Structure formats: C-alpha cells, structure tokens
C-alpha cells in the first residue's frame, strides 16, 4: 500500500471524526479529541501529503470526487438522523443544506455529462 493512500485514509478518518465531534459534542470522543486538535492533525496531514507529492498537482479522479462528495453528504445525513445537532449549523432545517445539496447535485450532473462526452470520443 502506498504511503499517500495511507495519508488519504487518515485524512478521511480525521475528517469523519471532526464531523462526529461537531454533531455530538458531549461524547467521550469530544472530551479526548477536541475540534481544535482534530483540525490541527488534519492540517498537518494535508501539509505532509502535499509535500510528499513534491508540489505536483494531482487532479482528483471523477470517481474519487463523486465518492468523497456522496460520503460527505451521506455522513451529514446519517449523523443528523442519529440525533446529532451540528454546532456549526448544518441541519435539514437550514436553507444552506438545500443550497449545498443542489449545488453538489448540479456538479455531479456536470461530471456525469462530461464523462459521457469523453466516452463518446
């Protein structure tokens, strides 16, 4: 397994922990790892990941982009359905939720159409 894959997995895990910590701030996890600590670890992981790639820009594949987008929205929905309330203000009642979901849907539609055009060529 490549080291960059391990870093990407760690980034995803700490991103998930940050979301869980935001939706459930009174858990043991929040007592052990505060949002600031998780955010600091995330920043360090991203910086290390960028320096490992030696500054080369790597475009995220369409499949990875769709997966990360659906994972983030799915996590948001699942944590809300589990009874969590976002301290940041992310909820089904917020118009921001529907705006973000609409924009992500349009972006995913754009990517789908773009991939269909590339397949035809």
C-alpha positions as a Markdown table, in Angstrom:
| # | Residue | x | y | z |
|---|---|---|---|---|
| 1 | Unk | 0.0 | 0.0 | 0.0 |
| 2 | Unk | 1.4 | 3.4 | -1.0 |
| 3 | Unk | 2.1 | 5.9 | 1.7 |
| 4 | Unk | -0.1 | 8.5 | 0.0 |
| 5 | Unk | -3.0 | 6.1 | 0.2 |
| 6 | Unk | -2.5 | 5.7 | 3.9 |
| 7 | Unk | -2.4 | 9.5 | 4.3 |
| 8 | Unk | -5.6 | 9.9 | 2.3 |
| 9 | Unk | -7.3 | 7.3 | 4.5 |
| 10 | Unk | -6.1 | 9.1 | 7.7 |
| 11 | Unk | -7.4 | 12.4 | 6.3 |
| 12 | Unk | -10.8 | 10.8 | 5.7 |
| 13 | Unk | -10.8 | 9.3 | 9.2 |
| 14 | Unk | -10.0 | 12.6 | 10.9 |
| 15 | Unk | -12.5 | 14.5 | 8.7 |
| 16 | Unk | -15.1 | 12.0 | 9.9 |
| 17 | Unk | -14.0 | 12.5 | 13.5 |
| 18 | Unk | -14.4 | 16.2 | 13.0 |
| 19 | Unk | -17.9 | 15.8 | 11.7 |
| 20 | Unk | -18.9 | 13.4 | 14.5 |
| 21 | Unk | -17.3 | 15.8 | 17.1 |
| 22 | Unk | -19.4 | 18.6 | 15.6 |
| 23 | Unk | -22.7 | 16.7 | 15.7 |
| 24 | Unk | -22.1 | 15.0 | 19.1 |
| 25 | Unk | -20.0 | 17.4 | 21.2 |
| 26 | Unk | -20.9 | 15.8 | 24.5 |
| 27 | Unk | -19.4 | 12.4 | 23.8 |
| 28 | Unk | -16.2 | 10.8 | 25.1 |
| 29 | Unk | -14.6 | 11.4 | 21.8 |
| 30 | Unk | -15.1 | 15.1 | 22.1 |
| 31 | Unk | -13.6 | 15.1 | 25.5 |
| 32 | Unk | -10.5 | 13.2 | 24.3 |
| 33 | Unk | -10.1 | 14.9 | 20.9 |
| 34 | Unk | -11.3 | 18.5 | 20.7 |
| 35 | Unk | -12.2 | 20.1 | 17.4 |
| 36 | Unk | -9.0 | 22.1 | 17.5 |
| 37 | Unk | -6.8 | 19.1 | 17.9 |
| 38 | Unk | -8.6 | 17.2 | 15.1 |
| 39 | Unk | -8.3 | 20.2 | 12.9 |
| 40 | Unk | -4.6 | 20.6 | 13.7 |
| 41 | Unk | -4.0 | 16.9 | 12.9 |
| 42 | Unk | -5.9 | 17.3 | 9.6 |
| 43 | Unk | -3.9 | 20.4 | 8.6 |
| 44 | Unk | -0.6 | 18.6 | 9.4 |
| 45 | Unk | -1.7 | 15.5 | 7.4 |
| 46 | Unk | -2.7 | 17.7 | 4.4 |
| 47 | Unk | 0.6 | 19.5 | 4.5 |
| 48 | Unk | 2.6 | 16.3 | 4.7 |
| 49 | Unk | 0.5 | 14.9 | 1.8 |
| 50 | Unk | 1.3 | 17.9 | -0.3 |
| 51 | Unk | 5.0 | 17.9 | 0.5 |
| 52 | Unk | 5.1 | 14.1 | -0.3 |
| 53 | Unk | 3.7 | 14.8 | -3.7 |
| 54 | Unk | 6.5 | 17.4 | -4.2 |
| 55 | Unk | 4.1 | 20.1 | -5.1 |
| 56 | Unk | 2.8 | 18.2 | -8.1 |
| 57 | Unk | -0.9 | 18.9 | -8.7 |
| 58 | Unk | -2.8 | 15.7 | -8.8 |
| 59 | Unk | -6.3 | 16.1 | -10.2 |
| 60 | Unk | -8.9 | 14.1 | -8.2 |
| 61 | Unk | -10.4 | 11.4 | -10.4 |
| 62 | Unk | -14.1 | 11.7 | -11.2 |
| 63 | Unk | -14.9 | 8.5 | -9.3 |
| 64 | Unk | -13.0 | 9.7 | -6.2 |
| 65 | Unk | -14.7 | 13.2 | -6.4 |
| 66 | Unk | -18.1 | 11.6 | -6.6 |
| 67 | Unk | -17.3 | 9.2 | -3.8 |
| 68 | Unk | -16.0 | 12.0 | -1.5 |
| 69 | Unk | -19.0 | 14.2 | -2.2 |
| 70 | Unk | -21.5 | 11.4 | -1.6 |
| 71 | Unk | -19.6 | 10.3 | 1.5 |
| 72 | Unk | -19.7 | 13.9 | 3.0 |
| 73 | Unk | -23.4 | 14.4 | 2.3 |
| 74 | Unk | -24.2 | 10.9 | 3.5 |
| 75 | Unk | -22.3 | 11.4 | 6.7 |
| 76 | Unk | -24.1 | 14.7 | 7.2 |
| 77 | Unk | -27.5 | 13.0 | 6.8 |
| 78 | Unk | -26.7 | 9.9 | 8.9 |
| 79 | Unk | -25.3 | 12.0 | 11.8 |
| 80 | Unk | -28.5 | 14.2 | 11.7 |
| 81 | Unk | -30.7 | 11.1 | 11.6 |
| 82 | Unk | -28.8 | 9.6 | 14.6 |
| 83 | Unk | -30.0 | 12.7 | 16.6 |
| 84 | Unk | -26.9 | 14.8 | 16.3 |
| 85 | Unk | -27.2 | 18.6 | 16.1 |
| 86 | Unk | -24.4 | 20.4 | 14.3 |
| 87 | Unk | -22.7 | 23.1 | 16.3 |
| 88 | Unk | -21.7 | 24.7 | 13.0 |
| 89 | Unk | -25.3 | 25.0 | 11.9 |
| 90 | Unk | -25.6 | 22.1 | 9.4 |
| 91 | Unk | -29.1 | 20.8 | 9.6 |
| 92 | Unk | -32.1 | 19.8 | 7.4 |
| 93 | Unk | -33.9 | 22.9 | 8.6 |
| 94 | Unk | -31.2 | 25.2 | 7.3 |
| 95 | Unk | -31.6 | 26.5 | 3.7 |
| 96 | Unk | -27.8 | 26.2 | 3.4 |
| 97 | Unk | -28.2 | 22.4 | 3.4 |
| 98 | Unk | -30.5 | 22.5 | 0.4 |
| 99 | Unk | -28.4 | 25.0 | -1.4 |
| 100 | Unk | -25.3 | 22.8 | -0.9 |
| 101 | Unk | -27.1 | 19.6 | -1.9 |
| 102 | Unk | -28.5 | 21.4 | -5.0 |
| 103 | Unk | -25.0 | 22.7 | -6.0 |
| 104 | Unk | -23.4 | 19.3 | -5.4 |
| 105 | Unk | -26.1 | 17.6 | -7.4 |
| 106 | Unk | -25.6 | 20.0 | -10.3 |
| 107 | Unk | -21.8 | 19.5 | -10.1 |
| 108 | Unk | -22.3 | 15.7 | -10.1 |
| 109 | Unk | -24.6 | 16.0 | -13.1 |
| 110 | Unk | -21.9 | 18.1 | -14.9 |
| 111 | Unk | -19.3 | 15.4 | -14.1 |
| 112 | Unk | -21.6 | 12.7 | -15.4 |
| 113 | Unk | -22.2 | 14.6 | -18.7 |
| 114 | Unk | -18.5 | 15.3 | -19.0 |
| 115 | Unk | -17.7 | 11.6 | -18.6 |
| 116 | Unk | -20.3 | 10.6 | -21.2 |
| 117 | Unk | -18.8 | 13.1 | -23.7 |
| 118 | Unk | -15.3 | 11.6 | -23.0 |
| 119 | Unk | -16.6 | 8.1 | -23.6 |
| 120 | Unk | -18.1 | 9.1 | -27.0 |
| 121 | Unk | -14.8 | 10.5 | -28.1 |
